[in-house]
Amino acid sequence: MSTTTATATGTDGRDAGERLRRWRLVLGGGRDADGTGEALTGRDAAMDRTLAALYGDEEGAGVRPGPRSAGLGASAPGVARWLGDVRDCFPASVVQVMQRDAIDRLGLSALLTEPELLEAVEADVHLAGTLLSLGKAMPEASREAARAVVRKVVGELERRLAARTRAALTGALDRSAKIRRPRHRDIDWNRTVRANLGNYLPEYRTVVPERLVGHGRASRAVRKDVVLCVDQSGSMAASVVYASVFGAVLASMRSVSTRLVVFDTSVVDLTDLLDDPVDVLFGTRLGGGTDINRALAYCQSRITRPAETVLVLVSDLHEGGVRGEMLKRVAAMRSAGVEFVTLLALSDEGAPAYDREHAAALAALGVPAFACTPDHFPEVMAAAIERRPLPIPGE
């Protein structure tokens, strides 16, 4: 009995100590944590220092007096050391969040032009977008390091998304290649039954399939034209990164002809760079205004097979051009047979702030606007190619 009681007491004591330790980490090592009676040592102290440098006060400036106010300062070597400490103390997913917060809260974008700092960061989509947004502000000495970071991000995204995208689109292209005399395994029985309902024999309770509806196997010839029209305003950074990767994947498929157009108030056709999505990304110019109508006018002028074309507009729809003309242009392309898809974002974060009036106007034209995650994009493209209802998330 006494042994059991002692064991339980010991367990309770350890649990209580662990709770106090966690509260001390949450509250920090300054006066806010005085009531815990716990001292931070070793790895816990190192974790607290890295957190204090970034989240040291309520405004995020990291300058409050006391142990919770180390701050990152304006020194690239100091930030590089901090990034190293963060990577030692936390898993990669947490490191990426803290890096993003450091850039946003402490205005460290300018320091990302330092080569030694770029070598210390954990590469992710948001960091790639930040590097691209720096553009010409980045000194020549940092460009190769920045390209290495972006190339790593692109490589990881391709490994994650390419196989699924090719599989989904290849299947959609096969199913969209309808033939009059399909082989048995290629018969679309649902469409065949619908096409032969007039041949229903009540006495046998069956339909006589006089006409078979099916799909063949997609040949090597180009069957579909895909136009990616991507807003490169500053709020769309992650979408630009993902769109360049998907553009490169689509361009690698022989049965799809892919065009990539990016825009702000000007329009740039990056189709010739699709062999290397890193070149595509460094050909963008993140930031500036938005002229969707001008971009769509350019895309419309390059469409030669409207009935076989899927146009994907990736934009938050904050139009700086002529709204009425933009909507007329969308309606004209739809009438000509273009399958039109509008994505408010192509990223994992969901829908950004967007122009709801423009989104409603597009929906009235039969073009719903919605945010799409990269993992869901292949399904959206497959549906667009087959001209079936789009799988809108949440519906």
C-alpha positions as CSV (number, residue, x, y, z in Angstrom):
1,M,0.0,0.0,0.0
2,S,2.8,2.4,0.9
3,T,4.7,1.6,-2.3
4,T,1.7,2.3,-4.4
5,T,1.1,5.6,-2.7
6,A,4.7,6.6,-3.1
7,T,4.6,5.8,-6.8
8,A,1.4,7.8,-7.3
9,T,2.9,10.7,-5.4
10,G,6.0,10.6,-7.4
11,T,4.1,10.5,-10.7
12,D,1.9,13.4,-9.6
13,G,5.0,15.4,-8.6
14,R,6.6,14.8,-12.0
15,D,3.3,15.8,-13.8
16,A,3.1,19.0,-11.7
17,G,6.7,19.8,-12.5
18,E,6.1,19.3,-16.2
19,R,3.1,21.5,-16.1
20,L,5.1,24.3,-14.4
21,R,7.9,23.9,-16.9
22,R,5.5,24.2,-19.9
23,W,3.8,27.3,-18.3
24,R,7.3,28.8,-17.8
25,L,8.0,28.2,-21.5
26,V,4.7,29.8,-22.5
27,L,5.1,32.8,-20.3
28,G,8.8,33.3,-20.9
29,G,11.6,33.7,-18.4
30,G,10.8,37.3,-17.4
31,R,8.5,38.8,-14.7
32,D,5.4,37.2,-16.3
33,A,6.6,33.8,-15.2
34,D,7.7,34.7,-11.6
35,G,4.7,32.8,-10.1
36,T,5.8,29.5,-11.5
37,G,8.9,29.2,-9.4
38,E,10.6,27.3,-12.3
39,A,14.0,28.1,-13.8
40,L,14.7,27.5,-17.4
41,T,17.9,25.6,-18.1
42,G,19.6,23.9,-21.0
43,R,17.5,23.3,-24.1
44,D,14.5,25.0,-22.5
45,A,16.5,28.2,-21.9
46,A,17.7,28.1,-25.6
47,M,14.1,27.7,-26.8
48,D,13.1,30.6,-24.7
49,R,15.9,32.8,-26.0
50,T,14.9,32.2,-29.6
51,L,11.2,32.9,-28.9
52,A,12.1,36.0,-26.9
53,A,14.0,37.5,-29.8
54,L,11.0,37.3,-32.0
55,Y,8.0,37.5,-29.6
56,G,9.5,39.6,-26.9
57,D,6.7,42.1,-26.5
58,E,3.1,42.5,-27.4
59,E,3.9,44.6,-30.5
60,G,6.4,42.0,-31.7
61,A,9.4,44.4,-31.6
62,G,11.4,42.2,-29.3
63,V,12.8,45.2,-27.3
64,R,11.1,44.9,-23.9
65,P,13.6,45.0,-21.0
66,G,14.3,41.7,-19.3
67,P,15.1,38.2,-20.4
68,R,12.3,38.1,-22.8
69,S,13.6,41.0,-24.9
70,A,16.7,39.8,-26.8
71,G,15.5,41.1,-30.2
72,L,17.0,40.2,-33.6
73,G,18.6,43.6,-34.3
74,A,19.6,44.7,-37.8
75,S,22.7,42.5,-38.1
76,A,22.7,39.7,-40.7
77,P,25.2,37.6,-38.8
78,G,23.0,38.0,-35.7
79,V,19.9,36.9,-37.6
80,A,21.8,34.0,-39.1
81,R,22.8,32.8,-35.6
82,W,19.2,33.1,-34.5
83,L,18.0,31.0,-37.5
84,G,20.5,28.4,-36.6
85,D,19.3,28.3,-33.0
86,V,15.7,28.0,-34.2
87,R,16.5,25.1,-36.4
88,D,18.3,23.4,-33.5
89,C,15.4,23.9,-31.1
90,F,12.3,23.3,-33.3
91,P,11.0,21.0,-36.1
92,A,11.0,22.3,-39.7
93,S,7.2,23.1,-39.7
94,V,7.7,25.4,-36.7
95,V,10.9,26.9,-38.1
96,Q,9.0,28.0,-41.2
97,V,6.3,29.7,-39.2
98,M,8.9,31.6,-37.1
99,Q,10.8,32.7,-40.2
100,R,7.6,34.0,-41.7
101,D,6.8,35.9,-38.5
102,A,10.3,37.3,-38.3
103,I,10.0,38.7,-41.8
104,D,6.5,40.1,-41.2
105,R,6.9,41.4,-37.6
106,L,10.4,42.7,-37.7
107,G,10.8,43.8,-41.3
108,L,13.7,41.6,-42.1
109,S,13.1,41.3,-45.8
110,A,16.1,43.5,-46.6
111,L,18.4,41.2,-44.7
112,L,17.4,38.3,-47.0
113,T,19.7,39.9,-49.6
114,E,22.7,38.7,-47.5
115,P,24.2,35.4,-48.9
116,E,25.2,34.1,-45.4
117,L,21.6,34.6,-44.2
118,L,20.1,32.7,-47.2
119,E,22.3,29.8,-46.4
120,A,20.8,29.6,-42.9
121,V,17.1,29.7,-43.7
122,E,14.6,26.9,-43.9
123,A,13.3,26.9,-47.5
124,D,9.5,27.1,-48.0
125,V,6.9,28.6,-50.4
126,H,6.6,31.8,-48.4
127,L,10.3,32.4,-48.2
128,A,10.5,31.8,-52.0
129,G,7.8,34.4,-52.5
130,T,9.6,36.9,-50.3
131,L,12.8,36.4,-52.2
132,L,11.0,36.9,-55.5
133,S,9.3,40.1,-54.2
134,L,12.8,41.6,-53.5
135,G,13.5,41.5,-57.2
136,K,16.1,44.0,-58.3
137,A,16.7,45.1,-54.7
138,M,18.7,41.9,-54.3
139,P,22.5,42.4,-54.9
140,E,24.2,40.3,-57.5
141,A,26.2,38.5,-54.8
142,S,23.0,37.1,-53.3
143,R,21.2,36.0,-56.5
144,E,22.8,32.6,-56.7
145,A,22.0,31.8,-53.1
146,A,18.4,33.0,-53.6
147,R,18.1,30.8,-56.7
148,A,19.3,27.8,-54.7
149,V,16.7,28.5,-52.1
150,V,13.9,28.8,-54.7
151,R,15.2,25.7,-56.6
152,K,15.0,23.7,-53.5
153,V,11.4,24.8,-52.9
154,V,10.4,24.1,-56.5
155,G,12.0,20.6,-56.4
156,E,10.1,19.7,-53.3
157,L,6.8,20.9,-54.8
158,E,7.4,19.0,-58.0
159,R,8.1,15.8,-56.1
160,R,4.9,16.3,-54.1
161,L,2.6,17.3,-56.9
162,A,3.8,16.2,-60.4
163,A,2.8,12.5,-60.4
164,R,-0.7,13.2,-59.1
165,T,-1.2,16.0,-61.6
166,R,-0.1,13.9,-64.6
167,A,-2.2,11.0,-63.5
168,A,-5.4,13.1,-63.0
169,L,-5.0,14.9,-66.3
170,T,-4.1,11.9,-68.3
171,G,-7.2,10.1,-67.1
172,A,-9.3,13.2,-67.9
173,L,-7.8,13.5,-71.4
174,D,-8.5,9.8,-72.0
175,R,-12.1,10.1,-71.0
176,S,-12.6,13.3,-73.0
177,A,-11.4,11.5,-76.2
178,K,-14.9,10.2,-77.2
179,I,-15.2,7.6,-80.0
180,R,-18.1,6.0,-81.7
181,R,-17.0,2.3,-81.5
182,P,-15.3,2.0,-78.1
183,R,-13.8,-1.2,-76.9
184,H,-15.8,-2.9,-74.2
185,R,-13.5,-1.7,-71.4
186,D,-13.8,1.9,-72.7
187,I,-17.6,2.1,-72.8
188,D,-19.1,4.8,-70.6
189,W,-22.2,2.9,-69.4
190,N,-23.9,5.9,-67.8
191,R,-23.8,7.9,-70.9
192,T,-24.6,4.9,-73.1
193,V,-27.8,4.2,-71.1
194,R,-28.8,7.9,-71.2
195,A,-28.2,8.0,-75.0
196,N,-30.4,4.9,-75.5
197,L,-33.4,5.6,-73.2
198,G,-35.6,5.8,-76.2
199,N,-34.8,2.1,-76.9
200,Y,-36.3,0.9,-73.6
201,L,-38.2,-2.4,-73.9
202,P,-40.8,-2.6,-71.1
203,E,-41.5,-6.2,-71.6
204,Y,-37.9,-7.1,-71.0
205,R,-37.2,-4.2,-68.6
206,T,-34.0,-3.3,-70.4
207,V,-32.5,-0.8,-72.8
208,V,-31.2,-1.8,-76.2
209,P,-27.9,0.0,-76.6
210,E,-28.0,0.8,-80.3
211,R,-25.3,3.5,-79.9
212,L,-22.4,3.0,-77.6
213,V,-20.8,6.0,-76.0
214,G,-17.2,5.7,-74.8
215,H,-13.8,7.2,-74.7
216,G,-10.6,6.2,-76.4
217,R,-7.0,6.5,-75.2
218,A,-5.4,9.9,-75.6
219,S,-2.9,10.0,-78.4
220,R,0.3,11.9,-78.5
221,A,-1.3,14.7,-80.4
222,V,-2.2,17.9,-78.5
223,R,-5.8,17.5,-77.3
224,K,-6.2,20.5,-74.9
225,D,-4.8,24.0,-74.7
226,V,-4.3,25.3,-71.1
227,V,-3.7,29.0,-70.4
228,L,-2.6,29.9,-66.9
229,C,-3.1,33.6,-66.3
230,V,-1.6,34.5,-63.0
231,D,-1.8,37.8,-61.0
232,Q,1.7,38.7,-59.7
233,S,0.6,41.4,-57.4
234,G,2.3,41.2,-54.0
235,S,-0.5,39.4,-52.2
236,M,-0.3,36.5,-54.7
237,A,3.3,35.4,-54.0
238,A,2.5,31.8,-53.0
239,S,0.1,31.4,-55.8
240,V,2.8,32.5,-58.3
241,V,5.2,29.9,-56.9
242,Y,2.6,27.1,-57.2
243,A,1.4,28.2,-60.6
244,S,4.9,28.1,-62.0
245,V,5.4,24.5,-60.8
246,F,2.0,23.4,-62.2
247,G,2.8,25.2,-65.5
248,A,6.1,23.3,-65.8
249,V,4.3,20.0,-65.1
250,L,1.6,20.6,-67.6
251,A,4.2,21.7,-70.2
252,S,5.9,18.3,-69.8
253,M,2.7,16.5,-71.0
254,R,2.7,16.0,-74.8
255,S,-1.1,16.0,-75.1
256,V,-1.5,19.5,-73.5
257,S,-0.3,22.8,-74.9
258,T,0.4,25.1,-72.0
259,R,0.8,28.9,-71.9
260,L,1.8,30.8,-68.7
261,V,1.0,34.5,-68.6
262,V,1.7,36.7,-65.5
263,F,0.5,40.2,-65.0
264,D,0.2,43.3,-62.8
265,T,-0.5,46.5,-64.8
266,S,1.6,44.9,-67.6
267,V,1.5,41.5,-69.1
268,V,4.4,39.1,-69.5
269,D,4.3,35.7,-71.4
270,L,6.6,33.3,-69.7
271,T,5.7,30.3,-71.8
272,D,9.2,29.9,-73.3
273,L,10.7,29.5,-69.8
274,L,8.4,26.6,-68.7
275,D,11.2,24.1,-69.0
276,D,12.6,25.5,-65.8
277,P,10.1,26.8,-63.2
278,V,12.9,28.6,-61.4
279,D,13.5,30.7,-64.5
280,V,9.8,31.3,-64.6
281,L,9.8,32.6,-61.1
282,F,12.7,34.9,-61.6
283,G,11.0,36.2,-64.7
284,T,8.1,37.4,-62.5
285,R,7.9,40.8,-60.9
286,L,5.9,40.6,-57.7
287,G,4.1,43.7,-56.6
288,G,2.5,46.6,-58.3
289,G,-1.1,47.1,-59.5
290,T,-3.5,44.9,-61.3
291,D,-5.1,45.0,-64.8
292,I,-7.0,41.8,-65.3
293,N,-8.8,43.0,-68.4
294,R,-5.5,43.7,-70.2
295,A,-4.2,40.3,-69.2
296,L,-7.3,38.5,-70.4
297,A,-7.2,40.5,-73.7
298,Y,-3.7,39.1,-74.3
299,C,-4.8,35.6,-73.5
300,Q,-7.9,35.8,-75.7
301,S,-5.7,36.9,-78.6
302,R,-3.6,33.7,-78.2
303,I,-6.5,31.3,-78.2
304,T,-7.0,29.5,-81.5
305,R,-9.1,26.5,-80.4
306,P,-11.6,27.9,-77.9
307,A,-13.6,24.7,-77.7
308,E,-10.5,22.8,-76.6
309,T,-9.1,25.5,-74.3
310,V,-9.1,25.8,-70.5
311,L,-8.2,29.2,-69.2
312,V,-7.3,29.4,-65.5
313,L,-7.3,32.9,-64.0
314,V,-5.5,33.1,-60.6
315,S,-6.3,36.4,-59.0
316,D,-7.8,38.1,-56.0
317,L,-9.9,40.1,-58.5
318,H,-8.9,43.5,-57.3
319,E,-9.2,45.0,-60.8
320,G,-7.4,48.2,-61.5
321,G,-8.4,48.1,-65.2
322,V,-11.8,48.4,-66.8
323,R,-14.3,46.2,-64.9
324,G,-17.0,46.2,-67.5
325,E,-14.6,45.2,-70.3
326,M,-13.2,42.5,-68.2
327,L,-16.6,40.9,-67.6
328,K,-17.5,41.3,-71.3
329,R,-14.3,39.5,-72.3
330,V,-15.0,36.6,-69.9
331,A,-18.5,36.3,-71.3
332,A,-17.2,36.4,-74.9
333,M,-14.6,33.6,-74.2
334,R,-17.3,31.5,-72.5
335,S,-19.6,31.9,-75.5
336,A,-16.8,30.9,-77.8
337,G,-16.4,27.6,-75.9
338,V,-13.5,28.4,-73.6
339,E,-13.7,26.6,-70.2
340,F,-13.0,29.4,-67.8
341,V,-11.8,28.8,-64.2
342,T,-11.2,31.5,-61.6
343,L,-9.1,30.7,-58.5
344,L,-8.8,33.4,-55.8
345,A,-5.7,31.7,-54.6
346,L,-3.6,28.7,-55.4
347,S,-2.1,28.1,-52.0
348,D,-2.6,26.3,-48.7
349,E,-3.8,29.4,-46.9
350,G,-7.3,29.6,-48.3
351,A,-9.0,32.6,-49.9
352,P,-7.2,36.0,-49.3
353,A,-9.0,39.3,-49.2
354,Y,-10.7,39.5,-52.6
355,D,-13.1,41.7,-54.5
356,R,-16.5,40.1,-53.7
357,E,-18.4,42.2,-56.2
358,H,-16.2,40.9,-59.1
359,A,-16.5,37.4,-57.8
360,A,-20.3,37.6,-57.8
361,A,-20.3,39.1,-61.3
362,L,-18.2,36.2,-62.5
363,A,-20.5,33.7,-60.8
364,A,-23.4,35.2,-62.6
365,L,-21.6,34.4,-65.9
366,G,-21.2,30.8,-64.8
367,V,-17.7,31.2,-63.6
368,P,-17.5,30.5,-59.8
369,A,-14.5,32.0,-58.1
370,F,-12.9,30.0,-55.2
371,A,-9.6,29.4,-53.5
372,C,-7.9,26.1,-54.3
373,T,-5.1,24.2,-52.5
374,P,-2.3,22.8,-54.6
375,D,-3.4,19.3,-53.7
376,H,-6.9,19.9,-55.0
377,F,-5.7,21.6,-58.2
378,P,-5.3,18.4,-60.3
379,E,-9.0,17.5,-59.6
380,V,-10.1,21.0,-60.7
381,M,-8.1,20.8,-63.9
382,A,-9.4,17.2,-64.6
383,A,-13.0,18.4,-64.2
384,A,-12.3,21.4,-66.4
385,I,-10.8,19.3,-69.2
386,E,-13.9,16.9,-69.1
387,R,-16.2,19.9,-68.9
388,R,-18.0,18.6,-65.8
389,P,-18.9,20.6,-62.7
390,L,-15.9,21.8,-60.9
391,P,-15.2,20.2,-57.5
392,I,-15.4,23.4,-55.4
393,P,-14.1,22.9,-51.9
394,G,-16.8,23.1,-49.2
395,E,-19.7,22.3,-51.6
